[in-house]
């Protein structure tokens, strides 16, 4: 991230397929407020057939008492705050390797913890820092990317 010259950083896992128009809704949100960290809706790509399956349900990130990331339906109070099904949803946490963030805000948050050596928990750490430092996390319904999920 320190070598990037653009004002916005976009992190995507290597096993992602971006759909047409996926980036513009994310950049629009950051242009409106540089402390918003935005995530696309994550669709599923079948790991065996590579069939793209559109996710029609908007979900937000959460976690359990073991700090394992998981998905939840958008709470009713959040749907009321949004006012429209195409409005972004605030999310307590994010999935990790699929988000856009202002470079300046990423640096203000302290970037990624250099002590993390393996996959996992970086998404929760960045989520907590975002909310604690005055930012918000959003899932943007107008942005979709496909993801090949690994076996659990």
N, C-alpha and C positions, 0 to 999 in steps of 0.2 A: 504494500500500500504506500510506503514511503516514496517509492519510485514513480508512482502514478502522477500524471500531470493534469488529469481531468478533475473537475470539481465534485464528481460523483463516482463512487466505487460500486461495482456490481460484482457480487460473488455468486458463482454458479458451480455446482458439482459438475464433474466431467461426464456424468451419465444423465444429461439433461437434453431435452429437445425443446427449443423455443418456438412458440407459435407466432404467426404474423401479428405485429402490433403489441407484443408482450411488454416491450420496454417503455413505450411512451406513457402509459398510465403511471408507471413507477416514477419516472422522471418528473412528471407533472406534480405529483404529491410532494416531492423533495423541493421542487422549484417554489411551491407555495409555503413550505416550512422546512428549513434545513435540519430540524431536529426530529423529523419523522423518518423512521426506518421502515422500509416497505418491502413486502413479500408478495410474490404472485400466488395465485391459486395453484396448487400442485396436482396435476393430473397424473395418471398412472400409465406407464408403458410396460406392457407384459414382458417380463425378462426372457421368455421362451419364444414368443411369436413377434415381439416388438409392436404389437397392436397398441394404438394410442386410445386410451379410455378417458373421456372428459369427466372430470369431477363436477357433478351438478350441485353438490352440497357445499356451502361455504362453512368452513370450520376454522377454529382458532387454536393456537397452541397452548398447552398446559403442561403440567408435570405431576408426578405422584410423589409420595413421601420418600422414595428412593432416588428422587431427582431424575427419573426417567421421563423423557419427553413423550407427550401423547397429544392426540387431537380431541377437541370437544366441539359440540354444536355451539353456534353463537348464542349466548344467553339472551333471553327476551329483553332485558333492560338494554343490552347493546343494540339489538335490532331497533328498539324505540329511539335510541340516541341517533342511530344512522339515518332513520327516516325513509330510506329507499334501499331496495335490494342491490343496487349497483354502487352504493356508497361504500367506501372502505370500512372494514371492521377493526376496532382496536383488539389487539391480541396480547395476552399476558406474556407469551413467549413465542419464539419463532423456531423453525425447523433447522436453521443453521446455514447450510451451503446454498441458499437461494434467497438472496436479498440485495437491496440497493440502499446505500447510505451516503450522505454527504461526507466527502473526505475530511473536511474540517471537523464535523461532529464525530466521526470515527476516531480521529486523533484526540479530540477532547475527552472521549471515553477511555482513552488509553490503548486503543487498538485491541488486537487479540493478546491474550496472556501468553507471553513467550515461554512460560513454564509448562504449558500443555503440550505433551509430546505425542499423544495418540488421539484418535477420533473420539469425540464425545464430550459433552458438557460445555463446549465453547459457545453453543447457541444459547444455553441458559445464562451463562456468564454475561454475554453481550446483551441479552434481553433484560436482565436485572440492572445492568449499568445504564441502559437506555432509559428505563423508567425512573431510576434513582437520580439521574442527571437532567431531568426535565424533558426528556424526549417521549415519543410514543412509538409503538409498533403497530403496523397496520397490515392487514391482508387486503389486497386490492382485487376485487372481483373481476375487473376488466382486463386483468393480466393473467395469462395462463402459460405454464411450462409443463412439459411432461418429464417424468422422473422414473428411472428404473430402480426399484427398491431391491435391496439385497436381502438374502435370507436372514431370518432372526436367529 
